Amino acid sequence: MKLPNPMRTIANWEEAFEHSYRQPVLVFKHSTNCSISSGAYEELSNWLEDAASLAVRLEMVLVPEDRFVSNAIADKLHLKHESPQLILVTDGNVSWYASHWRITYSTLDEHLGTHCEK
């Protein structure tokens, strides 16, 4: 599995949010000019590469390029913006999130393993 093309509009985010009532949505907020975010991107990419199937919808936001989308996510979920940040949205609510150095392969396995078949 690979990371998807980034959400570019608030309408993309609103559609993903509505989808969370049918299937959990995992949002990755990625800063393209941050070394910590690059490390998180690599950890997530490696975890996804090992996934045979994923029972969540995967979304990504490039924070520097589309900060307004990132802000809309933070506002809608009442969650402080951080970057990098992973947010699992289930039924319109945050069911798990991690940021910065807490985004690791082992953390993903621990918290998202029930949504992933390897």
Summary of the structure (lengths in Angstrom):
residues: 118
radius of gyration: 12.9
end to end distance: 10.8
largest distance: 34.6
contacts: 357
relative contact order: 0.24
helix: 42%
strand: 25%
